[in-house]
Amino acid sequence: MDPKAYQITNIESNPQDLADIAELFKAYAKSLNIDLTFQDFDTELANLPGKYAAPTGALLLARDAKGEAIGCLALRPLPEPGYCEMKRLYVAPAGRGAGLGRALAEHMVREAVRLGYKVMRLDTLQQMGSARALYASLGFREVEAYYETPIEGTVFLELNFSSGEAIRIREAPLRQLSVASRERVLQGPRGLGE
């Protein structure tokens, strides 16, 4: 896929966009091969945008040149002031290999800063090597668990927006980010949502 052949938008309430996000969330959950009942996943799907609603949350949707939904990412506030959580990063097989996962993550870091957050957290799984490599390259560092989970191998990460890599992401022009991201992703591990 040509890296210029996708568009990322921040969505709020368009019914078709929300339906496409729900389908991508389902594909994401299926790709994990774990039961997300402990996260009340069915309620999350039924109530989109729900906890990801503006003005404290965000939903990003990527579409290819034909308008097909090929990637998503969500952001929600955490109880601790200034903290947010990035959730549900997923790139469909048709969208992989063009830097879309990185582009979504960098876009969401910028959005979180715009919303006034100071720290972004996320969880991932030990076996998701490509995702973990992406997060490390963005400056995320491993931290203690910030919630209880029944899933063994859960890894908790955090990005402080005053860190060097977060500052680079915040301040780089979007065009420069996409070129740099594309080069790093094409040289490194591929396939988020493995």
N, C-alpha and C positions, 0 to 999 in steps of 0.2 A: 504494500500500500504506500502510495506517495504521501510523505509527511504533510504536504500542503492540501491533501484531499480530505481533511476533517476540520470540523468547526466545533469549538467548545462554547457552550452558553450556560449562564447561570439561570436556572428556571425557578419559577415560583408556583404558578397555579394553573398553567395550561393543561387541560385534561389529557391531551395526547402525550405531552411531555412526561407527565406523571405516570401515565400507563407504560410508557417506554422505560422510564426509570424502574418501575415495579418489575418489568420483565427482566431487565438487566440485574436487578437485585436477586431475583429468583435464580438466574443463571449463575450469579456469583455464589449463592448459597449451595447450589448443586455442585459447583466446582470444588467446594471445600470438602464435600463428603462428610459433613458433621451436622448434627442436629442443633439448630439455632433457637430452639424453644426457650432456652434459658435467657435469651435476649428479647423474648416476646416478639419474634420476627413476624409472625402472622399479623399481629396488631399493627406493627410498623408498616407493613405493606398496605393494610386496609386504610390507614390514616395518613398516607403521604400528602403533603410534605411533613406533617407531624412535627417531631422534635428537630427536624432539619429546616423548619420554616424561618423565613426572614422575620425580624431583623437580626436574630442571634444565630441563625443557622444558614446553610446554603446547600443547594443541590446543583451539581454540574452534570451536564449531559453532552456527550460528544456524538456528532453525526458525521457520516461519510458524505462524499459529494452527491450521492443519490438520496440523501436524507435519512438513511437507515441509522438507527441508534446503535453505536458500537462501543460506548464506554460511559462510565459514570463514576461519581465520587460524591460523598456527603460530608457535611460538617454540622456538629451540634455543640451547644455549650455544655460544660461540665459544672458541677456544683461549686467548685472552687473558683472564686472571682479571677478573671483573666485567663482561664483555661478553657480550651475547646478540645474536641475529639474529631479526628478524621476517620470516617467509616466507609466501608463498601467500595473501595477502589476495585474496579473491574473493567477489563478491556476484553471484549468479545474476540474470538479467534480471528475474525475478519479484520480486526483493527490492530492486531499485534505486529510488532517489528518496525513501527514507524515513530516510536517515541511518544505515543499517546499516553501511556501510563505516567511517564515523567511529566508530560505537558499538563495533564490533569492535576497531578500532585503540586507542581509549581504554581499553577493557577489558584489552587485552593490555599496554598500558603499566602499568596498575595491577598486573597479574599479574607482570610482570617486576620491578617494584619489590618486590612481596611476596616474590619468590624471591631477592631480595638483589642483583640486577644494578644496575650504576651507569650503564651506557651500552648503548643499543640501536642496532643497525645494520640496514640493509636495502639491497637493490638494487632498482632499477626501471628502466624503459626510457624513453628520451628522449620517445618518442611517447605515453606514458601521462600525458597532461596532467592528467586528473582526479585520478589517484592522486598525482601530484607536487604538485598544489595541496593535497590533503588533508595529505600529509606536511609540507609547508611550514607549513600552518596549525597543525599539532601541535608545531612547533618543530624539526623535523628540518633539519639543515644539510648541504650537500654536502661530502663528504670525498674524499680520495684512495682509489683502489681498495684494498680489503682482501683481495681474491683475484683471481686471473687468470681472465678470461672471454673466450671467443671471440666474444661477442655485441657488435657495435658499437653504440654509443649507450647502453650501460649506465651508469646514474647511481648512485653510491654515496652513501648518506645516513646520518646519525648523530644521535641524540638523547641528550644528556647529561641524566640525571635530576635534576641540580641546576639546570637551566635554568628560567626563569620559567614557560614554557608547560607543561613537564613537571610542575612543582610544582602548577600549577593543576589539571591532569588528576588527579594523585595525590590531591589534597585535596578536590576537589569531590565533593559527594554524587552518587551514581549517577543519581538522578532529575534533579538539576539538569543533569548532563552530557547526558542524553538530550534534554532540552528545548533546551538551548543548541546541541547538535550538530544537532538537527533543523532549527532555524532557519537555521544557517549553511549546511548542506548544501542545503536547499531554495532558498536564495538564490544558491548558488554552482554550480560545475561538478558534473555528475552522472556516474555510470556507471563504477565501478571494474571492472576486468577487461575493458576495452575492447579 
